[in-house]
């Protein structure tokens, strides 16, 4: 049996991606498995970072496309599994399953349709080209947009009743590529010789006048030394400074390339339509939820049954060592109302210190997020922590993370604090991987009693669940002042963490697969 597993966000190699690849790892013991994505990912890097054996798994990189355009690819597999967060499309495979990290409300379809019509109107009026196929990656700077192209790329040009000039700079992205062949509406426009040192070559052409319902198409083909078009999957060409000589496009550049760049990128490809979510979901034989919390919202939003497949956690990689008077919290640093609430934890700990807590330290650990707004958020945290026994670690090696977990006595988690679950349930922690890692390290979790955390933490037994900052501080004081109770709860947490290791994950996954047979 040939199994296809799709994850658009594989290159991030985050928790959801580990969940996806753990499925691939297990099934590859018995069947042929291909993991499909759009940005090239080193299989060795993924295996090392996520601690998985991917030696039997094939990685396939295909040109970027919308979710709805993935449907034809599903028919190539005997068993297709969609594990891509917030991507919904019908499957045509004989057997299909979809792993849901959190569902989207069905009533958002109306908003999605409205947004599509607005984007389409802006795209047409501002003469914005559509990069509809072959873009593997995109880098946006203050002055340009650099695209990594596959061997065959298509740009849909704006329709216009008058001719207009187009320009671009192109370079070889691979040593095997020495030319680029340009087609306009299916006819050869030019063949461009590309320097070996990846210097860019400037190219200009005239787009023909068309009706408002017909758009010219520019196709770019990478040509190697043997004159054969290169295969899909890797960067072959580099493209930048794509521009259109029209006043309305110049307005687009002013508005969306200098001021609102993120919004401007969304105009470069507008969905051909919005496929109803439930119509897509109903083509799958099974819905797998990553937690009971997610399952609850699948039932509420979609009224569909689902089975739980918790993420696998490498509990054996974590272990308690000699404990210090230390509280740890682990979570990526990023701005936004759905962040990990580092500032609230800093304030709570500072209050404890101001009210007499001595000898204890708060340790925050997380990966950084690119972007000025996220950098400012981290700077505010560092400034707020000054003068107190608070350490902020950024992008540390896994070995150091294991050590910090192991020597800490208490684990804090605050994601979802101050949020309304009924209004925006997606902002809460959907499961709680770091909580389990901390438990496996002998920490007692004192975590917010929202989202997926109550599935893991049994209040008063293997940890505490809190709803307010006062409760966070009070439960922490109980553990600080009662070392024997802290030790008993830590031992219970350590044992309970074993319920989420890879052995249990594989047993559960096998059960779910057998149900589909």
KOLMI-208554 format. One record per residue (C-alpha): x negated, y negated, z; residue number from 1. Coordinates in steps of 0.001 Angstrom, whole numbers, plus 524288, in hexadecimal, padded with zeros to 5 digits. Each point is the difference from the previous one (the first is absolute). Layout:
[r [X; Y; Z]; NUM] ...
END
This chain:
[r [80000; 80000; 80000]; 1] [r [7FB16; 7F26D; 7FC6C]; 2] [r [802F3; 7F5E9; 80A8D]; 3] [r [7FF8F; 7F157; 7FD99]; 4] [r [7FF06; 7F676; 80B69]; 5] [r [8019F; 7F16B; 7FD5B]; 6] [r [7FB25; 7F4C8; 8087B]; 7] [r [7FE7C; 7F26E; 7FA20]; 8] [r [7F863; 7FB27; 80BE4]; 9] [r [7F605; 80B05; 800B9]; 10] [r [7F45B; 7F6BF; 7FF05]; 11] [r [80354; 7FA09; 80D4E]; 12] [r [7FD16; 80D2D; 80683]; 13] [r [808C4; 7FC81; 80B69]; 14] [r [808A1; 8084A; 808B6]; 15] [r [80A58; 80236; 7F5A5]; 16] [r [7F5AB; 803E9; 7F63B]; 17] [r [7FA4C; 809D3; 80983]; 18] [r [80DAA; 80591; 801A7]; 19] [r [800F3; 80174; 7F12F]; 20] [r [7F2A3; 8062D; 7FE64]; 21] [r [8020F; 80945; 80B72]; 22] [r [80B85; 80575; 7F85F]; 23] [r [7F724; 80155; 7F42E]; 24] [r [7F56B; 80699; 80804]; 25] [r [8091F; 80A6D; 80552]; 26] [r [8073A; 80312; 7F357]; 27] [r [7F337; 8009B; 7F843]; 28] [r [7FCA0; 80C7C; 8074C]; 29] [r [80AA5; 806EC; 7F851]; 30] [r [80345; 7F7C8; 7F416]; 31] [r [7FA2F; 7F657; 7F649]; 32] [r [8017B; 7F247; 8057A]; 33] [r [7FE61; 7F2F4; 7F90A]; 34] [r [800AC; 7F330; 80789]; 35] [r [80479; 7F4CD; 7F73F]; 36] [r [7FCFA; 7F1AC; 80244]; 37] [r [7FC5A; 7F39D; 7F88E]; 38] [r [7F347; 7FB2E; 80606]; 39] [r [7F410; 808E4; 7FF1A]; 40] [r [7FCB1; 80632; 80D15]; 41] [r [7F3EA; 807EA; 80316]; 42] [r [80485; 80D6B; 80468]; 43] [r [7F3BA; 801A0; 80842]; 44] [r [80242; 7F2E9; 806B2]; 45] [r [80E33; 80369; 802AA]; 46] [r [7FC3C; 80D57; 8056F]; 47] [r [7F58B; 7FA52; 808DE]; 48] [r [807D4; 7F480; 80504]; 49] [r [80C60; 807DA; 80284]; 50] [r [7F940; 80C86; 80466]; 51] [r [80693; 808A3; 7F5CE]; 52] [r [7FB9B; 80AF5; 7F701]; 53] [r [803CD; 7FB31; 7F27E]; 54] [r [7F6B9; 808C0; 7F860]; 55] [r [80B53; 80711; 7F95C]; 56] [r [807EB; 7F3A3; 7FD4F]; 57] [r [7FF75; 7F892; 7F323]; 58] [r [80111; 7F12F; 7FFF1]; 59] [r [8069C; 7FA04; 7F409]; 60] [r [7FFA4; 7F153; 7FD8A]; 61] [r [80A1C; 7FAE4; 7F66C]; 62] [r [8029B; 7F216; 7FB63]; 63] [r [8079B; 7F742; 80946]; 64] [r [80EB4; 8006A; 7FDFB]; 65] [r [80CBF; 7FDAC; 8070D]; 66] [r [805E0; 80AB9; 8083A]; 67] [r [80B27; 8026D; 7F694]; 68] [r [7F605; 802EA; 7F557]; 69] [r [7FAA4; 80B6C; 807E7]; 70] [r [80BD6; 8088B; 7FCFA]; 71] [r [7FAC2; 805F6; 7F33D]; 72] [r [7F38D; 80429; 8070E]; 73] [r [8079D; 807CF; 80A1C]; 74] [r [80491; 8099E; 7F5A0]; 75] [r [7F1FA; 804A9; 7FDF6]; 76] [r [7FFDC; 806CF; 80D3F]; 77] [r [806CE; 80BE4; 805A5]; 78] [r [800C9; 7F954; 80D3D]; 79] [r [7FF47; 7F130; 8013E]; 80] [r [7FE4F; 7F8BB; 80CE3]; 81] [r [80163; 7F13D; 800B8]; 82] [r [7F8A1; 7FA76; 80BB4]; 83] [r [7FF09; 7F1D5; 7FBA9]; 84] [r [80519; 7F5DF; 8099A]; 85] [r [80BD7; 7F87D; 7FABE]; 86] [r [7FF5D; 80622; 7F260]; 87] [r [80CC9; 8061E; 7FBA2]; 88] [r [801EB; 806C3; 7F2F6]; 89] [r [80707; 80C2C; 7FB11]; 90] [r [7F8B8; 80CE0; 7FF1B]; 91] [r [801CC; 8098B; 7F4CC]; 92] [r [7F788; 80AC4; 805C1]; 93] [r [80674; 80D48; 802C6]; 94] [r [7FD3D; 7FDFA; 80E90]; 95] [r [7FE07; 7F2AD; 8064E]; 96] [r [7FE07; 7FA38; 80D7F]; 97] [r [7FDD7; 7F214; 80481]; 98] [r [7F8C9; 7FBEA; 80C4D]; 99] [r [80613; 7F3BA; 805C1]; 100] [r [7F804; 7F75A; 808FA]; 101] [r [80B94; 7F6CD; 8016D]; 102] [r [80C3C; 7FE42; 7F79D]; 103] [r [80482; 7F3B5; 7F959]; 104] [r [80E2E; 7FBB7; 8020E]; 105] [r [808B1; 802BD; 7F458]; 106] [r [8060A; 7F27D; 800CE]; 107] [r [7F2B8; 7FA2E; 7FC7B]; 108] [r [80247; 804AC; 7F215]; 109] [r [8085B; 7F3F6; 7FD75]; 110] [r [7F4F8; 7F744; 804CC]; 111] [r [7F647; 8079A; 7F7A1]; 112] [r [80885; 7FDFB; 7F3FF]; 113] [r [80136; 7F17E; 802B6]; 114] [r [7F150; 7FEB5; 801B3]; 115] [r [7FDE9; 8073A; 7F333]; 116] [r [808DD; 7F69A; 7F88A]; 117] [r [7F927; 7F43D; 805EE]; 118] [r [7F287; 80577; 7FCCD]; 119] [r [80425; 80377; 7F237]; 120] [r [80534; 7F244; 7FD99]; 121] [r [7F376; 7F9D6; 80538]; 122] [r [7F785; 8094D; 7F833]; 123] [r [806E5; 7FCBF; 7F337]; 124] [r [80081; 7F150; 801F1]; 125] [r [7F1EF; 7FECB; 804C1]; 126] [r [7FAE0; 80881; 7F4C7]; 127] [r [7F9AB; 809E0; 8093A]; 128] [r [7FA36; 80C3C; 7F9A4]; 129] [r [80300; 80D70; 805B6]; 130] [r [7F506; 80998; 802B7]; 131] [r [808A2; 80BED; 7FE94]; 132] [r [7F5F3; 80AD9; 7FEFD]; 133] [r [7F1D4; 8031D; 802A2]; 134] [r [7FC77; 7F6CA; 80B2E]; 135] [r [7F8CD; 807FE; 80A50]; 136] [r [7FC3C; 7F4F8; 80917]; 137] [r [80131; 7F14A; 80144]; 138] [r [7F751; 7F61B; 806D6]; 139] [r [8054E; 7F255; 80210]; 140] [r [7F6E6; 7F4B0; 802D9]; 141] [r [80255; 7F174; 800B0]; 142] [r [7FCDE; 7FE24; 7F1A7]; 143] [r [802E8; 80CC3; 7F90F]; 144] [r [806A2; 80D39; 7FFA7]; 145] [r [7F6F3; 80B64; 7FCEE]; 146] [r [8065E; 80CA6; 7FB9C]; 147] [r [7F9F7; 80D89; 7FF48]; 148] [r [805EC; 806B1; 7F420]; 149] [r [801C8; 80E21; 7FC46]; 150] [r [7FC78; 804CC; 7F267]; 151] [r [80D49; 7FC03; 7FA89]; 152] [r [806A3; 7F3A7; 804CC]; 153] [r [80C24; 7F8E1; 7FB85]; 154] [r [80336; 7F1A0; 801DA]; 155] [r [80DA9; 7FB93; 7FC4F]; 156] [r [7FEFA; 7F1FC; 7FB4C]; 157] [r [80AE1; 7F612; 801E2]; 158] [r [809FA; 7FE48; 7F539]; 159] [r [7FFE4; 7F2D8; 7F930]; 160] [r [80633; 7FA24; 7F3E5]; 161] [r [7F2CC; 7F9D2; 7FCE1]; 162] [r [7F24B; 80589; 7FF15]; 163] [r [7F67C; 7FDA5; 80B3B]; 164] [r [7F1D5; 802CE; 802ED]; 165] [r [7FB4D; 80A13; 809E7]; 166] [r [7F27B; 80191; 805BD]; 167] [r [7F8FB; 809A6; 808B5]; 168] [r [7F27F; 80433; 8046C]; 169] [r [7FCD9; 80E76; 7FF52]; 170] [r [7F468; 8085D; 8040D]; 171] [r [7FC24; 80E3A; 800D9]; 172] [r [8032D; 8061B; 80D1F]; 173] [r [7F8BD; 80CA0; 7FD52]; 174] [r [7F2DF; 80330; 7F9DA]; 175] [r [80698; 808E0; 7F61D]; 176] [r [8084D; 7F4DA; 7FA70]; 177] [r [7FA3F; 7F746; 7F59A]; 178] [r [80BF7; 7FAC4; 7F8DE]; 179] [r [80E06; 7FBD9; 80221]; 180] [r [80A32; 80187; 7F55C]; 181] [r [80B40; 7F653; 80001]; 182] [r [80D5C; 802FF; 7FA52]; 183] [r [80AF0; 7F614; 7FE53]; 184] [r [80D61; 805FC; 7FDC2]; 185] [r [7F9A9; 80CC3; 7FC04]; 186] [r [7F69C; 7FA52; 7F5F5]; 187] [r [7F164; 7FE82; 801FC]; 188] [r [7FCD3; 7F21E; 803CE]; 189] [r [7F175; 800F5; 80290]; 190] [r [7F4EE; 808AB; 804C1]; 191] [r [7F748; 7F95C; 80A11]; 192] [r [7F203; 80439; 80293]; 193] [r [7FD20; 7FFC9; 80E94]; 194] [r [7F282; 7FD30; 805D7]; 195] [r [7F9B0; 80AE4; 807D7]; 196] [r [7FD95; 7F733; 80BB8]; 197] [r [80EAB; 7FDFC; 8023E]; 198] [r [7FF98; 7F1DA; 7FBB7]; 199] [r [80D5D; 7FAF8; 7FC0F]; 200] [r [80381; 7FD49; 7F1CE]; 201] [r [809E1; 7F54D; 7FD12]; 202] [r [80B16; 80355; 7F6AE]; 203] [r [80B38; 7F7DB; 7FA92]; 204] [r [80B80; 80374; 7F755]; 205] [r [80D27; 7FAA5; 7FBA8]; 206] [r [80C98; 80656; 8048C]; 207] [r [80AB3; 7FFFF; 7F5A8]; 208] [r [80D15; 7F952; 8011F]; 209] [r [80AEE; 80942; 803D3]; 210] [r [80E12; 7FFFB; 8042D]; 211] [r [802F7; 7FE9C; 80E5F]; 212] [r [80331; 80E7E; 800DB]; 213] [r [7F33C; 804DF; 7F9F1]; 214] [r [7F2F6; 7FE83; 806F9]; 215] [r [7F2D3; 80208; 7F94A]; 216] [r [7F786; 80AAA; 805EE]; 217] [r [7F14D; 7FFA2; 8013A]; 218] [r [7F9BF; 80D4F; 8019D]; 219] [r [7F1D9; 800E5; 80479]; 220] [r [7F877; 80C8C; 7FDAA]; 221] [r [7F2A9; 8035F; 80583]; 222] [r [7F6F6; 80692; 7F62F]; 223] [r [7F417; 807F9; 8039C]; 224] [r [7F3D0; 80324; 7F853]; 225] [r [80653; 80BCA; 7F996]; 226] [r [80AF8; 7F755; 7FAA5]; 227] [r [80A2B; 8078B; 807B3]; 228] [r [8096F; 7F926; 80937]; 229] [r [7FC5F; 80295; 80E13]; 230] [r [808CB; 807EA; 808F8]; 231] [r [808AB; 7FA46; 80A9B]; 232] [r [7FC11; 7FF21; 80E25]; 233] [r [7F431; 7F727; 80196]; 234] [r [7FC36; 7F1EA; 7FDB8]; 235] [r [7FB97; 7FE10; 7F1F8]; 236] [r [801CE; 7F175; 7FD7A]; 237] [r [7FFF1; 7F357; 807BF]; 238] [r [8094C; 7F502; 7FC5B]; 239] [r [800A4; 7F21C; 80534]; 240] [r [8047B; 7F243; 7FC61]; 241] [r [80BE0; 804BC; 7F87B]; 242] [r [806FD; 7F3BB; 7FBB9]; 243] [r [80AAB; 7FB00; 7F702]; 244] [r [7FF85; 7F2EA; 7F912]; 245] [r [80D6A; 7FAF8; 8038E]; 246] [r [80402; 7F4C0; 8090F]; 247] [r [8094E; 8089B; 807C9]; 248] [r [7F549; 809FE; 80283]; 249] [r [7F71D; 7F504; 8049D]; 250] [r [80AB1; 7FCA1; 809D5]; 251] [r [7FFF9; 80E35; 80475]; 252] [r [7F14A; 7FF38; 80218]; 253] [r [80173; 7F3AF; 80817]; 254] [r [80AFC; 80567; 80870]; 255] [r [7FCA5; 80E55; 80143]; 256] [r [7F177; 80173; 7FDD4]; 257] [r [7FBA4; 7F4B1; 8088F]; 258] [r [80ABF; 7FE5A; 80A27]; 259] [r [80855; 80C55; 8012C]; 260] [r [7F70A; 80A71; 7FA8F]; 261] [r [806A1; 80BA4; 80673]; 262] [r [80D24; 7FC18; 7FA62]; 263] [r [7F9EC; 7FDCF; 7F2BE]; 264] [r [7FAC7; 80DE1; 7FF58]; 265] [r [80DE0; 80527; 80166]; 266] [r [803BC; 7F952; 7F348]; 267] [r [7F62A; 807D2; 7F813]; 268] [r [808C8; 80BCF; 80007]; 269] [r [80E95; 7FFE4; 80291]; 270] [r [8075D; 80CB0; 801B4]; 271] [r [80839; 8040B; 7F44D]; 272] [r [80AC4; 802F2; 809CE]; 273] [r [80313; 803FC; 80DE7]; 274] [r [80398; 80E4A; 80190]; 275] [r [80970; 802A4; 80B4B]; 276] [r [7F867; 80535; 80BA5]; 277] [r [80970; 80AD3; 80390]; 278] [r [800DF; 80491; 7F1EA]; 279] [r [7F144; 801D1; 8009A]; 280] [r [7FFFC; 80661; 80D6A]; 281] [r [80A8F; 809A5; 7FC13]; 282] [r [7F74A; 805E3; 7F572]; 283] [r [7F712; 80566; 80AB4]; 284] [r [802AE; 80CFF; 8066F]; 285] [r [7FAEF; 7FB7A; 80D33]; 286] [r [7FD70; 7F38B; 8078B]; 287] [r [7F4F0; 800C8; 809DC]; 288] [r [7FF55; 7F58E; 80A99]; 289] [r [7F34C; 7FCE3; 806F5]; 290] [r [806FC; 7FE90; 80D2C]; 291] [r [80D0B; 800EB; 80700]; 292] [r [8008D; 7F12D; 7FF92]; 293] [r [7FEE0; 7FFEE; 7F138]; 294] [r [809D1; 80B25; 7FF47]; 295] [r [809C1; 7F7E8; 807D0]; 296] [r [7FF2D; 7F4E3; 7F64D]; 297] [r [800C0; 8091B; 7F43C]; 298] [r [80CE3; 804C2; 8058B]; 299] [r [804BF; 7F238; 802CB]; 300] [r [7FBB6; 7F9D2; 7F328]; 301] [r [801F2; 80B4A; 7F683]; 302] [r [80900; 809A6; 806FC]; 303] [r [7F74E; 80B06; 7FB41]; 304] [r [7FA72; 80B80; 807B2]; 305] [r [7F155; 800D1; 801FC]; 306] [r [7F5C1; 80879; 8067F]; 307] [r [7F4D5; 7FB31; 80896]; 308] [r [7F1CB; 801A1; 7FC05]; 309] [r [7F7BD; 7F891; 809D3]; 310] [r [7F29B; 7FB90; 7FB3B]; 311] [r [7F481; 808D7; 80371]; 312] [r [7F6A9; 7FA73; 80A12]; 313] [r [7F1FB; 8047E; 801FF]; 314] [r [80174; 801BE; 80E92]; 315] [r [7F3B2; 80870; 8004D]; 316] [r [7F81F; 7F437; 7FB68]; 317] [r [80366; 7F8C5; 80C97]; 318] [r [7FC0B; 80393; 80DC9]; 319] [r [7FF85; 7F9AE; 80D63]; 320] [r [7F2CE; 7FC2B; 805A0]; 321] [r [7FC95; 7F981; 80CD1]; 322] [r [80A96; 7F5EB; 801D9]; 323] [r [7FDD8; 7F194; 80216]; 324] [r [80950; 7F5D2; 8054C]; 325] [r [8041D; 7FCDD; 7F239]; 326] [r [80C8C; 7FE29; 7F83C]; 327] [r [7FF7A; 80222; 7F149]; 328] [r [80923; 7FC93; 7F4CB]; 329] [r [7FD87; 803EC; 7F1E2]; 330] [r [8066D; 7F99E; 7F43C]; 331] [r [7FC88; 7F87B; 7F3BE]; 332] [r [7FE99; 7F12C; 800F5]; 333] [r [80990; 7F8F7; 7F730]; 334] [r [80917; 7F451; 800D6]; 335] [r [80EBA; 8007E; 7FEF9]; 336] [r [80B3B; 802B0; 80928]; 337] [r [7FE30; 80EB4; 7FE62]; 338] [r [7F1CE; 7FFE9; 80480]; 339] [r [7FADA; 8080F; 80B60]; 340] [r [80328; 7F565; 80A05]; 341] [r [7F1EC; 7FE52; 8045B]; 342] [r [802CC; 7F268; 80514]; 343] [r [80AB5; 804F1; 80906]; 344] [r [7F6E9; 80A54; 8059F]; 345] [r [7F539; 7F5F5; 80202]; 346] [r [80981; 7F725; 8074A]; 347] [r [804CF; 80B47; 80875]; 348] [r [7F231; 80401; 803A8]; 349] [r [7FBFB; 7F201; 802E4]; 350] [r [80BC8; 7FEDB; 80918]; 351] [r [7FB7F; 80C40; 80730]; 352] [r [7F249; 7FA7D; 80180]; 353] [r [80538; 7F2E2; 8047B]; 354] [r [807F9; 80728; 80A44]; 355] [r [7F489; 8073D; 805D8]; 356] [r [7FC75; 80B62; 7F71C]; 357] [r [7F14F; 8023B; 800FA]; 358] [r [7F67B; 80933; 7F977]; 359] [r [808DB; 803DF; 7F4B8]; 360] [r [7FDC8; 7FD1B; 7F1B0]; 361] [r [8091A; 7FF35; 7F42D]; 362] [r [7FA75; 80558; 7F345]; 363] [r [806A1; 7FD04; 7F307]; 364] [r [7FBA1; 807F5; 7F438]; 365] [r [80480; 7FE8B; 7F1ED]; 366] [r [7FCC2; 7FE6A; 7F1C9]; 367] [r [7FFD7; 7F287; 7F9F8]; 368] [r [808F1; 7FB8D; 7F503]; 369] [r [7FB2B; 7F785; 7F4A4]; 370] [r [80626; 7F2A8; 7FE84]; 371] [r [7FEF2; 7F2C4; 80692]; 372] [r [80CA1; 80158; 807BD]; 373] [r [7FB4D; 80CD5; 805ED]; 374] [r [7F290; 7FA6E; 802E3]; 375] [r [8064C; 7F499; 80733]; 376] [r [80855; 80975; 807CB]; 377] [r [7F3E8; 8076B; 80462]; 378] [r [7F90B; 7F35B; 80368]; 379] [r [80B80; 7FC03; 80896]; 380] [r [7FF36; 80CFC; 80715]; 381] [r [7F168; 7FE5A; 80275]; 382] [r [801EF; 7F232; 804DA]; 383] [r [80B1B; 80416; 80907]; 384] [r [7F7A8; 80AFC; 805D8]; 385] [r [7F48F; 7F739; 8038D]; 386] [r [7FCA7; 7FF6F; 80E74]; 387] [r [806A2; 80CEF; 80326]; 388] [r [7FB28; 80E28; 8000B]; 389] [r [805D0; 80278; 7F292]; 390] [r [7F828; 80607; 7F4E1]; 391] [r [80480; 7FF78; 7F1CF]; 392] [r [7F9DA; 80A18; 7F6F4]; 393] [r [8015F; 7FF26; 7F13E]; 394] [r [7FDE2; 80A74; 7F58B]; 395] [r [7F823; 808E4; 808E9]; 396] [r [7FB27; 80D9E; 7FC09]; 397] [r [808B8; 80B6C; 8037E]; 398] [r [7F5F6; 80543; 809AB]; 399] [r [8008F; 7F358; 807D9]; 400] [r [80EDB; 80033; 7FFC8]; 401] [r [7FFC9; 80DCC; 80599]; 402] [r [7F6DB; 7FB92; 80ACD]; 403] [r [8085C; 7F430; 8038F]; 404] [r [80C2C; 8086E; 8005D]; 405] [r [7F923; 80A3E; 8083D]; 406] [r [7FAF2; 7F69B; 80A6B]; 407] [r [80CC4; 7F86E; 80142]; 408] [r [809D1; 80356; 80A93]; 409] [r [80C5F; 7F96B; 7FAEB]; 410] [r [80550; 7FDCA; 7F250]; 411] [r [8088F; 7F458; 7FC74]; 412] [r [808C7; 7FECB; 7F41C]; 413] [r [80924; 7F48D; 7FD5E]; 414] [r [80451; 800DE; 7F1B9]; 415] [r [80E27; 7FBD3; 7FF15]; 416] [r [7FFF3; 7F78C; 80C31]; 417] [r [8097C; 7F4BF; 7FE3E]; 418] [r [80633; 805F6; 7F3E4]; 419] [r [80E54; 80399; 7FE50]; 420] [r [800C8; 80E51; 7FC22]; 421] [r [80DBC; 7FE93; 7FA78]; 422] [r [7FC36; 7F49B; 7F74E]; 423] [r [7F260; 8043E; 7FB87]; 424] [r [7FD0E; 80DE4; 80467]; 425] [r [7F4C6; 80107; 7F65E]; 426] [r [7F7E8; 7F6E2; 808A8]; 427] [r [7FF43; 80A17; 80AD0]; 428] [r [7F5E6; 80AD9; 8008A]; 429] [r [805B7; 80B19; 7F807]; 430] [r [7F859; 80A98; 80716]; 431] [r [7F3C0; 7FCCE; 807E6]; 432] [r [7F3A8; 806A5; 7FB2A]; 433] [r [7F6DA; 7F800; 80891]; 434] [r [80820; 8034E; 80BF4]; 435] [r [7FDB9; 80E81; 7FDA9]; 436] [r [7F180; 7FD96; 7FD79]; 437] [r [7FF28; 7F8E2; 80CFF]; 438] [r [80716; 80B1A; 80700]; 439] [r [7F670; 809BE; 7FA08]; 440] [r [7F527; 7F779; 805B6]; 441] [r [80581; 800F6; 80DCC]; 442] [r [8062A; 7F27C; 80031]; 443] [r [80D1F; 7FDBE; 80680]; 444] [r [808B6; 7F8EE; 7F627]; 445] [r [80763; 7F401; 804A3]; 446] [r [8073F; 7FCDD; 7F376]; 447] [r [80C11; 7F8A9; 7FBCB]; 448] [r [80C32; 80862; 800B7]; 449] [r [80441; 7FD47; 7F20D]; 450] [r [7FEA6; 80652; 7F2B2]; 451] [r [7F95F; 80D1C; 7FFB8]; 452] [r [7F8E4; 7FE8C; 80CF9]; 453] [r [80AA6; 8065D; 80883]; 454] [r [7FE6A; 80C65; 7F7E6]; 455] [r [7F1FA; 80124; 804B9]; 456] [r [8000A; 7FA2D; 80DAC]; 457] [r [80861; 80605; 80AC4]; 458] [r [80206; 7F4FB; 80995]; 459] [r [7F9EC; 802A5; 80D42]; 460] [r [7FA70; 80D01; 7FB7C]; 461] [r [7F566; 7FE22; 7F5C5]; 462] [r [800CC; 7F12D; 7FFA1]; 463] [r [808CB; 7F438; 801AA]; 464] [r [80969; 7F915; 7F6C0]; 465] [r [80225; 7F16A; 801D4]; 466] [r [80970; 7F5DA; 7FAB1]; 467] [r [7FAA1; 7F34A; 8059F]; 468] [r [7F2AA; 7FA58; 802F2]; 469] [r [802F0; 80103; 80E86]; 470] [r [80266; 80E97; 7FE62]; 471] [r [7F367; 8015C; 7F831]; 472] [r [7F85E; 7F99B; 80AFC]; 473] [r [80713; 8071D; 80AFB]; 474] [r [7FE76; 80DA2; 7FA37]; 475] [r [7F1B3; 7FD21; 7FD58]; 476] [r [7FE28; 7FB9E; 80E31]; 477] [r [805E0; 80CE0; 804C8]; 478] [r [7F5C1; 8078B; 7F84C]; 479] [r [7F502; 7F6E2; 80417]; 480] [r [80375; 800FD; 80E6C]; 481] [r [80278; 80EBE; 7FFF0]; 482] [r [7F464; 80722; 7F9D8]; 483] [r [80544; 80D76; 80392]; 484] [r [80CFC; 7FD6C; 7F939]; 485] [r [7F897; 7FA83; 7F46E]; 486] [r [7F7D2; 80C63; 7FF1A]; 487] [r [80C02; 808EC; 800B7]; 488] [r [8070E; 7F873; 7F559]; 489] [r [7F3BA; 7FFB5; 7F799]; 490] [r [7FEE8; 80ECC; 800C4]; 491] [r [80E42; 8016B; 7FC0A]; 492] [r [7FE10; 7F681; 7F4B7]; 493] [r [7F427; 807AB; 7FB7F]; 494] [r [807B9; 80CB8; 7FF8F]; 495] [r [80BB7; 7F9A8; 7F94E]; 496] [r [7F75D; 7FA40; 7F54B]; 497] [r [7FD81; 80DD4; 7FB14]; 498] [r [80DDC; 80090; 7FAC3]; 499] [r [7FBC4; 7F707; 7F4EE]; 500] [r [7F392; 806B3; 7FB54]; 501] [r [7FDDA; 80559; 7F257]; 502] [r [8039E; 80DE0; 803EC]; 503] [r [80DC9; 7FBD3; 803C2]; 504] [r [800C5; 7F759; 7F3E3]; 505] [r [7FCAA; 80B47; 7F6EE]; 506] [r [809D4; 8090C; 80695]; 507] [r [80AB0; 7F5C3; 7FE8F]; 508] [r [7FC65; 7FD0E; 7F1DF]; 509] [r [8008C; 80E79; 7FC98]; 510] [r [80D94; 800D6; 80604]; 511] [r [804BE; 7F494; 7F7D0]; 512] [r [7FA41; 805BC; 7F384]; 513] [r [80654; 80D34; 802A8]; 514] [r [80D27; 7F93C; 80181]; 515] [r [7FE8F; 7FB2A; 7F202]; 516] [r [7FCF4; 80D58; 7FA4C]; 517] 
END
